[in-house]
């Protein structure tokens, strides 16, 4: 998959979305807060596509709060890296 496709997939099926959403609430996925948040979701989507990692990064194995923390931390790293080009 291309980076663009990972980002699109990550925003369509956000790792940091609520467990209620993942249990099929019928609501649309929340929009990313900014480009870094969108990129973080794309990174997680890329990791979930990799053999050996994808099963460990499942919504069933990681609680909602931890999923949000992971995406928020990745987004913060992306923001920091972007600020120091």
Jmol script that loads the backbone (N, CA, C; Angstrom):
load data "model"
ATOM      1  N   UNK A   1       0.837  -1.190   0.000  1.00  0.00           N
ATOM      2  CA  UNK A   1       0.000   0.000   0.000  1.00  0.00           C
ATOM      3  C   UNK A   1       0.879   1.249   0.000  1.00  0.00           C
ATOM      4  N   UNK A   2       0.368   2.287  -0.552  1.00  0.00           N
ATOM      5  CA  UNK A   2       1.089   3.560  -0.563  1.00  0.00           C
ATOM      6  C   UNK A   2       0.830   4.310   0.747  1.00  0.00           C
ATOM      7  N   UNK A   3       1.686   5.268   1.084  1.00  0.00           N
ATOM      8  CA  UNK A   3       1.429   6.072   2.275  1.00  0.00           C
ATOM      9  C   UNK A   3       0.041   6.723   2.247  1.00  0.00           C
ATOM     10  N   UNK A   4      -0.352   7.221   1.082  1.00  0.00           N
ATOM     11  CA  UNK A   4      -1.673   7.854   0.945  1.00  0.00           C
ATOM     12  C   UNK A   4      -2.794   6.868   1.285  1.00  0.00           C
ATOM     13  N   UNK A   5      -2.664   5.629   0.825  1.00  0.00           N
ATOM     14  CA  UNK A   5      -3.688   4.619   1.105  1.00  0.00           C
ATOM     15  C   UNK A   5      -3.704   4.233   2.585  1.00  0.00           C
ATOM     16  N   UNK A   6      -2.531   4.170   3.213  1.00  0.00           N
ATOM     17  CA  UNK A   6      -2.490   3.878   4.650  1.00  0.00           C
ATOM     18  C   UNK A   6      -3.191   4.986   5.442  1.00  0.00           C
ATOM     19  N   UNK A   7      -2.935   6.226   5.061  1.00  0.00           N
ATOM     20  CA  UNK A   7      -3.579   7.352   5.744  1.00  0.00           C
ATOM     21  C   UNK A   7      -5.087   7.289   5.552  1.00  0.00           C
ATOM     22  N   UNK A   8      -5.520   7.048   4.327  1.00  0.00           N
ATOM     23  CA  UNK A   8      -6.960   6.958   4.058  1.00  0.00           C
ATOM     24  C   UNK A   8      -7.584   5.835   4.884  1.00  0.00           C
ATOM     25  N   UNK A   9      -6.938   4.682   4.885  1.00  0.00           N
ATOM     26  CA  UNK A   9      -7.456   3.540   5.643  1.00  0.00           C
ATOM     27  C   UNK A   9      -7.458   3.842   7.146  1.00  0.00           C
ATOM     28  N   UNK A  10      -6.389   4.464   7.621  1.00  0.00           N
ATOM     29  CA  UNK A  10      -6.301   4.810   9.030  1.00  0.00           C
ATOM     30  C   UNK A  10      -7.378   5.776   9.484  1.00  0.00           C
ATOM     31  N   UNK A  11      -7.815   6.654   8.599  1.00  0.00           N
ATOM     32  CA  UNK A  11      -8.886   7.595   8.935  1.00  0.00           C
ATOM     33  C   UNK A  11     -10.275   6.999   8.744  1.00  0.00           C
ATOM     34  N   UNK A  12     -10.395   6.005   7.893  1.00  0.00           N
ATOM     35  CA  UNK A  12     -11.683   5.309   7.733  1.00  0.00           C
ATOM     36  C   UNK A  12     -11.927   4.334   8.875  1.00  0.00           C
ATOM     37  N   UNK A  13     -10.843   3.749   9.385  1.00  0.00           N
ATOM     38  CA  UNK A  13     -10.926   2.776  10.479  1.00  0.00           C
ATOM     39  C   UNK A  13      -9.915   3.178  11.564  1.00  0.00           C
ATOM     40  N   UNK A  14     -10.197   4.295  12.264  1.00  0.00           N
ATOM     41  CA  UNK A  14      -9.226   4.845  13.202  1.00  0.00           C
ATOM     42  C   UNK A  14      -8.960   3.947  14.412  1.00  0.00           C
ATOM     43  N   UNK A  15      -7.703   3.622  14.616  1.00  0.00           N
ATOM     44  CA  UNK A  15      -7.266   2.815  15.742  1.00  0.00           C
ATOM     45  C   UNK A  15      -7.674   3.461  17.062  1.00  0.00           C
ATOM     46  N   UNK A  16      -7.709   4.784  17.099  1.00  0.00           N
ATOM     47  CA  UNK A  16      -8.015   5.514  18.323  1.00  0.00           C
ATOM     48  C   UNK A  16      -9.505   5.789  18.521  1.00  0.00           C
ATOM     49  N   UNK A  17     -10.343   5.201  17.682  1.00  0.00           N
ATOM     50  CA  UNK A  17     -11.793   5.390  17.835  1.00  0.00           C
ATOM     51  C   UNK A  17     -12.283   4.607  19.054  1.00  0.00           C
ATOM     52  N   UNK A  18     -13.455   4.975  19.559  1.00  0.00           N
ATOM     53  CA  UNK A  18     -14.005   4.347  20.762  1.00  0.00           C
ATOM     54  C   UNK A  18     -14.380   2.879  20.521  1.00  0.00           C
ATOM     55  N   UNK A  19     -14.420   2.141  21.606  1.00  0.00           N
ATOM     56  CA  UNK A  19     -14.812   0.730  21.507  1.00  0.00           C
ATOM     57  C   UNK A  19     -16.252   0.619  21.018  1.00  0.00           C
ATOM     58  N   UNK A  20     -17.095   1.555  21.415  1.00  0.00           N
ATOM     59  CA  UNK A  20     -18.490   1.577  20.945  1.00  0.00           C
ATOM     60  C   UNK A  20     -18.534   1.665  19.419  1.00  0.00           C
ATOM     61  N   UNK A  21     -17.681   2.537  18.864  1.00  0.00           N
ATOM     62  CA  UNK A  21     -17.628   2.666  17.411  1.00  0.00           C
ATOM     63  C   UNK A  21     -17.177   1.354  16.781  1.00  0.00           C
ATOM     64  N   UNK A  22     -16.142   0.753  17.353  1.00  0.00           N
ATOM     65  CA  UNK A  22     -15.639  -0.511  16.809  1.00  0.00           C
ATOM     66  C   UNK A  22     -16.665  -1.622  16.928  1.00  0.00           C
ATOM     67  N   UNK A  23     -17.554  -1.521  17.901  1.00  0.00           N
ATOM     68  CA  UNK A  23     -18.612  -2.528  18.060  1.00  0.00           C
ATOM     69  C   UNK A  23     -19.803  -2.224  17.170  1.00  0.00           C
ATOM     70  N   UNK A  24     -19.605  -1.368  16.149  1.00  0.00           N
ATOM     71  CA  UNK A  24     -20.597  -1.066  15.123  1.00  0.00           C
ATOM     72  C   UNK A  24     -21.741  -0.209  15.639  1.00  0.00           C
ATOM     73  N   UNK A  25     -21.411   0.990  16.035  1.00  0.00           N
ATOM     74  CA  UNK A  25     -22.432   1.926  16.488  1.00  0.00           C
ATOM     75  C   UNK A  25     -23.181   2.543  15.314  1.00  0.00           C
ATOM     76  N   UNK A  26     -22.643   2.413  14.110  1.00  0.00           N
ATOM     77  CA  UNK A  26     -23.273   2.985  12.932  1.00  0.00           C
ATOM     78  C   UNK A  26     -22.877   4.438  12.684  1.00  0.00           C
ATOM     79  N   UNK A  27     -22.084   5.017  13.576  1.00  0.00           N
ATOM     80  CA  UNK A  27     -21.623   6.399  13.398  1.00  0.00           C
ATOM     81  C   UNK A  27     -20.423   6.438  12.469  1.00  0.00           C
ATOM     82  N   UNK A  28     -20.230   7.602  11.853  1.00  0.00           N
ATOM     83  CA  UNK A  28     -19.037   7.805  11.045  1.00  0.00           C
ATOM     84  C   UNK A  28     -17.834   7.942  11.957  1.00  0.00           C
ATOM     85  N   UNK A  29     -16.696   7.605  11.445  1.00  0.00           N
ATOM     86  CA  UNK A  29     -15.456   7.748  12.207  1.00  0.00           C
ATOM     87  C   UNK A  29     -15.169   9.226  12.446  1.00  0.00           C
ATOM     88  N   UNK A  30     -14.549   9.528  13.576  1.00  0.00           N
ATOM     89  CA  UNK A  30     -14.197  10.913  13.874  1.00  0.00           C
ATOM     90  C   UNK A  30     -13.107  11.390  12.921  1.00  0.00           C
ATOM     91  N   UNK A  31     -13.150  12.667  12.606  1.00  0.00           N
ATOM     92  CA  UNK A  31     -12.144  13.239  11.714  1.00  0.00           C
ATOM     93  C   UNK A  31     -10.852  13.454  12.495  1.00  0.00           C
ATOM     94  N   UNK A  32      -9.716  13.371  11.800  1.00  0.00           N
ATOM     95  CA  UNK A  32      -8.448  13.627  12.486  1.00  0.00           C
ATOM     96  C   UNK A  32      -8.374  15.093  12.934  1.00  0.00           C
ATOM     97  N   UNK A  33      -7.658  15.320  14.043  1.00  0.00           N
ATOM     98  CA  UNK A  33      -7.524  16.667  14.601  1.00  0.00           C
ATOM     99  C   UNK A  33      -6.687  17.566  13.705  1.00  0.00           C
ATOM    100  N   UNK A  34      -5.680  16.987  13.054  1.00  0.00           N
ATOM    101  CA  UNK A  34      -4.785  17.734  12.178  1.00  0.00           C
ATOM    102  C   UNK A  34      -4.012  16.741  11.319  1.00  0.00           C
ATOM    103  N   UNK A  35      -3.080  17.236  10.539  1.00  0.00           N
ATOM    104  CA  UNK A  35      -2.299  16.365   9.641  1.00  0.00           C
ATOM    105  C   UNK A  35      -1.475  15.337  10.407  1.00  0.00           C
ATOM    106  N   UNK A  36      -0.922  15.756  11.541  1.00  0.00           N
ATOM    107  CA  UNK A  36      -0.104  14.831  12.336  1.00  0.00           C
ATOM    108  C   UNK A  36      -0.961  13.686  12.871  1.00  0.00           C
ATOM    109  N   UNK A  37      -2.171  13.999  13.306  1.00  0.00           N
ATOM    110  CA  UNK A  37      -3.092  12.971  13.807  1.00  0.00           C
ATOM    111  C   UNK A  37      -3.452  12.007  12.675  1.00  0.00           C
ATOM    112  N   UNK A  38      -3.715  12.558  11.497  1.00  0.00           N
ATOM    113  CA  UNK A  38      -4.017  11.742  10.329  1.00  0.00           C
ATOM    114  C   UNK A  38      -2.826  10.846   9.978  1.00  0.00           C
ATOM    115  N   UNK A  39      -1.621  11.412  10.041  1.00  0.00           N
ATOM    116  CA  UNK A  39      -0.410  10.636   9.777  1.00  0.00           C
ATOM    117  C   UNK A  39      -0.200   9.526  10.790  1.00  0.00           C
ATOM    118  N   UNK A  40      -0.471   9.830  12.055  1.00  0.00           N
ATOM    119  CA  UNK A  40      -0.331   8.811  13.110  1.00  0.00           C
ATOM    120  C   UNK A  40      -1.289   7.650  12.866  1.00  0.00           C
ATOM    121  N   UNK A  41      -2.508   7.969  12.470  1.00  0.00           N
ATOM    122  CA  UNK A  41      -3.465   6.909  12.139  1.00  0.00           C
ATOM    123  C   UNK A  41      -2.961   6.091  10.960  1.00  0.00           C
ATOM    124  N   UNK A  42      -2.361   6.757   9.987  1.00  0.00           N
ATOM    125  CA  UNK A  42      -1.806   6.055   8.831  1.00  0.00           C
ATOM    126  C   UNK A  42      -0.658   5.136   9.203  1.00  0.00           C
ATOM    127  N   UNK A  43       0.180   5.570  10.135  1.00  0.00           N
ATOM    128  CA  UNK A  43       1.290   4.739  10.600  1.00  0.00           C
ATOM    129  C   UNK A  43       0.761   3.481  11.272  1.00  0.00           C
ATOM    130  N   UNK A  44      -0.242   3.637  12.126  1.00  0.00           N
ATOM    131  CA  UNK A  44      -0.822   2.466  12.788  1.00  0.00           C
ATOM    132  C   UNK A  44      -1.445   1.537  11.748  1.00  0.00           C
ATOM    133  N   UNK A  45      -2.131   2.100  10.754  1.00  0.00           N
ATOM    134  CA  UNK A  45      -2.722   1.267   9.696  1.00  0.00           C
ATOM    135  C   UNK A  45      -1.632   0.496   8.954  1.00  0.00           C
ATOM    136  N   UNK A  46      -0.505   1.141   8.702  1.00  0.00           N
ATOM    137  CA  UNK A  46       0.611   0.459   8.025  1.00  0.00           C
ATOM    138  C   UNK A  46       1.154  -0.670   8.887  1.00  0.00           C
ATOM    139  N   UNK A  47       1.292  -0.424  10.187  1.00  0.00           N
ATOM    140  CA  UNK A  47       1.774  -1.470  11.089  1.00  0.00           C
ATOM    141  C   UNK A  47       0.781  -2.629  11.179  1.00  0.00           C
ATOM    142  N   UNK A  48      -0.508  -2.304  11.159  1.00  0.00           N
ATOM    143  CA  UNK A  48      -1.527  -3.351  11.238  1.00  0.00           C
ATOM    144  C   UNK A  48      -1.545  -4.226   9.986  1.00  0.00           C
ATOM    145  N   UNK A  49      -0.961  -3.760   8.916  1.00  0.00           N
ATOM    146  CA  UNK A  49      -0.902  -4.543   7.682  1.00  0.00           C
ATOM    147  C   UNK A  49       0.289  -5.506   7.657  1.00  0.00           C
ATOM    148  N   UNK A  50       1.136  -5.421   8.679  1.00  0.00           N
ATOM    149  CA  UNK A  50       2.346  -6.251   8.714  1.00  0.00           C
ATOM    150  C   UNK A  50       2.132  -7.526   9.514  1.00  0.00           C
ATOM    151  N   UNK A  51       2.559  -8.615   8.917  1.00  0.00           N
ATOM    152  CA  UNK A  51       2.484  -9.913   9.577  1.00  0.00           C
ATOM    153  C   UNK A  51       3.245  -9.874  10.891  1.00  0.00           C
ATOM    154  N   UNK A  52       2.687 -10.443  11.926  1.00  0.00           N
ATOM    155  CA  UNK A  52       3.348 -10.499  13.215  1.00  0.00           C
ATOM    156  C   UNK A  52       3.023  -9.332  14.118  1.00  0.00           C
ATOM    157  N   UNK A  53       2.701  -8.186  13.532  1.00  0.00           N
ATOM    158  CA  UNK A  53       2.346  -7.006  14.323  1.00  0.00           C
ATOM    159  C   UNK A  53       0.837  -6.813  14.347  1.00  0.00           C
ATOM    160  N   UNK A  54       0.189  -7.105  13.230  1.00  0.00           N
ATOM    161  CA  UNK A  54      -1.227  -6.779  13.103  1.00  0.00           C
ATOM    162  C   UNK A  54      -2.093  -7.406  14.187  1.00  0.00           C
ATOM    163  N   UNK A  55      -1.780  -8.593  14.608  1.00  0.00           N
ATOM    164  CA  UNK A  55      -2.603  -9.240  15.631  1.00  0.00           C
ATOM    165  C   UNK A  55      -2.380  -8.620  17.005  1.00  0.00           C
ATOM    166  N   UNK A  56      -1.189  -8.113  17.236  1.00  0.00           N
ATOM    167  CA  UNK A  56      -0.902  -7.453  18.511  1.00  0.00           C
ATOM    168  C   UNK A  56      -1.544  -6.072  18.585  1.00  0.00           C
ATOM    169  N   UNK A  57      -1.744  -5.439  17.425  1.00  0.00           N
ATOM    170  CA  UNK A  57      -2.359  -4.116  17.378  1.00  0.00           C
ATOM    171  C   UNK A  57      -3.848  -4.205  17.051  1.00  0.00           C
ATOM    172  N   UNK A  58      -4.533  -5.120  17.658  1.00  0.00           N
ATOM    173  CA  UNK A  58      -5.969  -5.235  17.407  1.00  0.00           C
ATOM    174  C   UNK A  58      -6.747  -4.487  18.480  1.00  0.00           C
ATOM    175  N   UNK A  59      -7.916  -4.034  18.120  1.00  0.00           N
ATOM    176  CA  UNK A  59      -8.762  -3.298  19.046  1.00  0.00           C
ATOM    177  C   UNK A  59      -9.191  -4.179  20.218  1.00  0.00           C
ATOM    178  N   UNK A  60      -9.242  -5.483  20.005  1.00  0.00           N
ATOM    179  CA  UNK A  60      -9.644  -6.402  21.065  1.00  0.00           C
ATOM    180  C   UNK A  60      -8.539  -6.582  22.106  1.00  0.00           C
ATOM    181  N   UNK A  61      -7.280  -6.430  21.722  1.00  0.00           N
ATOM    182  CA  UNK A  61      -6.162  -6.666  22.637  1.00  0.00           C
ATOM    183  C   UNK A  61      -5.741  -5.415  23.398  1.00  0.00           C
ATOM    184  N   UNK A  62      -6.011  -4.243  22.841  1.00  0.00           N
ATOM    185  CA  UNK A  62      -5.554  -2.990  23.447  1.00  0.00           C
ATOM    186  C   UNK A  62      -6.769  -2.153  23.810  1.00  0.00           C
ATOM    187  N   UNK A  63      -6.817  -1.709  25.059  1.00  0.00           N
ATOM    188  CA  UNK A  63      -7.987  -0.942  25.503  1.00  0.00           C
ATOM    189  C   UNK A  63      -8.032   0.433  24.830  1.00  0.00           C
ATOM    190  N   UNK A  64      -9.217   1.011  24.865  1.00  0.00           N
ATOM    191  CA  UNK A  64      -9.503   2.269  24.179  1.00  0.00           C
ATOM    192  C   UNK A  64      -8.554   3.394  24.612  1.00  0.00           C
ATOM    193  N   UNK A  65      -8.322   3.541  25.893  1.00  0.00           N
ATOM    194  CA  UNK A  65      -7.454   4.609  26.390  1.00  0.00           C
ATOM    195  C   UNK A  65      -6.031   4.454  25.865  1.00  0.00           C
ATOM    196  N   UNK A  66      -5.528   3.247  25.870  1.00  0.00           N
ATOM    197  CA  UNK A  66      -4.163   2.992  25.390  1.00  0.00           C
ATOM    198  C   UNK A  66      -4.067   3.231  23.890  1.00  0.00           C
ATOM    199  N   UNK A  67      -5.084   2.847  23.140  1.00  0.00           N
ATOM    200  CA  UNK A  67      -5.089   3.102  21.687  1.00  0.00           C
ATOM    201  C   UNK A  67      -4.999   4.597  21.415  1.00  0.00           C
ATOM    202  N   UNK A  68      -5.774   5.382  22.160  1.00  0.00           N
ATOM    203  CA  UNK A  68      -5.726   6.840  21.984  1.00  0.00           C
ATOM    204  C   UNK A  68      -4.348   7.388  22.346  1.00  0.00           C
ATOM    205  N   UNK A  69      -3.771   6.891  23.430  1.00  0.00           N
ATOM    206  CA  UNK A  69      -2.437   7.344  23.849  1.00  0.00           C
ATOM    207  C   UNK A  69      -1.392   7.046  22.774  1.00  0.00           C
ATOM    208  N   UNK A  70      -1.476   5.886  22.162  1.00  0.00           N
ATOM    209  CA  UNK A  70      -0.521   5.507  21.113  1.00  0.00           C
ATOM    210  C   UNK A  70      -0.616   6.477  19.944  1.00  0.00           C
ATOM    211  N   UNK A  71      -1.829   6.736  19.468  1.00  0.00           N
ATOM    212  CA  UNK A  71      -2.014   7.630  18.322  1.00  0.00           C
ATOM    213  C   UNK A  71      -1.615   9.058  18.699  1.00  0.00           C
ATOM    214  N   UNK A  72      -1.986   9.515  19.901  1.00  0.00           N
ATOM    215  CA  UNK A  72      -1.609  10.864  20.337  1.00  0.00           C
ATOM    216  C   UNK A  72      -0.098  11.024  20.424  1.00  0.00           C
ATOM    217  N   UNK A  73       0.591  10.004  20.920  1.00  0.00           N
ATOM    218  CA  UNK A  73       2.049  10.076  21.040  1.00  0.00           C
ATOM    219  C   UNK A  73       2.714  10.090  19.663  1.00  0.00           C
ATOM    220  N   UNK A  74       2.230   9.261  18.764  1.00  0.00           N
ATOM    221  CA  UNK A  74       2.770   9.280  17.396  1.00  0.00           C
ATOM    222  C   UNK A  74       2.537  10.642  16.749  1.00  0.00           C
ATOM    223  N   UNK A  75       1.351  11.210  16.929  1.00  0.00           N
ATOM    224  CA  UNK A  75       1.041  12.524  16.359  1.00  0.00           C
ATOM    225  C   UNK A  75       1.969  13.593  16.947  1.00  0.00           C
ATOM    226  N   UNK A  76       2.238  13.525  18.245  1.00  0.00           N
ATOM    227  CA  UNK A  76       3.142  14.483  18.884  1.00  0.00           C
ATOM    228  C   UNK A  76       4.551  14.384  18.310  1.00  0.00           C
ATOM    229  N   UNK A  77       4.999  13.159  18.063  1.00  0.00           N
ATOM    230  CA  UNK A  77       6.323  12.947  17.468  1.00  0.00           C
ATOM    231  C   UNK A  77       6.369  13.533  16.064  1.00  0.00           C
ATOM    232  N   UNK A  78       5.315  13.309  15.290  1.00  0.00           N
ATOM    233  CA  UNK A  78       5.249  13.862  13.931  1.00  0.00           C
ATOM    234  C   UNK A  78       5.267  15.387  13.974  1.00  0.00           C
ATOM    235  N   UNK A  79       4.504  15.989  14.892  1.00  0.00           N
ATOM    236  CA  UNK A  79       4.495  17.445  15.028  1.00  0.00           C
ATOM    237  C   UNK A  79       5.891  17.976  15.373  1.00  0.00           C
ATOM    238  N   UNK A  80       6.544  17.305  16.314  1.00  0.00           N
ATOM    239  CA  UNK A  80       7.884  17.734  16.732  1.00  0.00           C
ATOM    240  C   UNK A  80       8.861  17.629  15.563  1.00  0.00           C
ATOM    241  N   UNK A  81       8.810  16.539  14.846  1.00  0.00           N
ATOM    242  CA  UNK A  81       9.704  16.353  13.699  1.00  0.00           C
ATOM    243  C   UNK A  81       9.430  17.424  12.626  1.00  0.00           C
ATOM    244  N   UNK A  82       8.184  17.761  12.417  1.00  0.00           N
ATOM    245  CA  UNK A  82       7.823  18.769  11.415  1.00  0.00           C
ATOM    246  C   UNK A  82       8.305  20.157  11.806  1.00  0.00           C
ATOM    247  N   UNK A  83       8.381  20.406  13.113  1.00  0.00           N
ATOM    248  CA  UNK A  83       8.808  21.720  13.597  1.00  0.00           C
ATOM    249  C   UNK A  83      10.323  21.908  13.447  1.00  0.00           C
ATOM    250  N   UNK A  84      11.059  20.821  13.291  1.00  0.00           N
ATOM    251  CA  UNK A  84      12.524  20.885  13.226  1.00  0.00           C
ATOM    252  C   UNK A  84      13.066  20.419  11.883  1.00  0.00           C
ATOM    253  N   UNK A  85      12.442  20.832  10.826  1.00  0.00           N
ATOM    254  CA  UNK A  85      12.898  20.435   9.501  1.00  0.00           C
ATOM    255  C   UNK A  85      14.214  21.044   9.151  1.00  0.00           C
TER     256      UNK A  85
END
end "model"
wireframe off; spacefill off
backbone 0.3
color backbone group
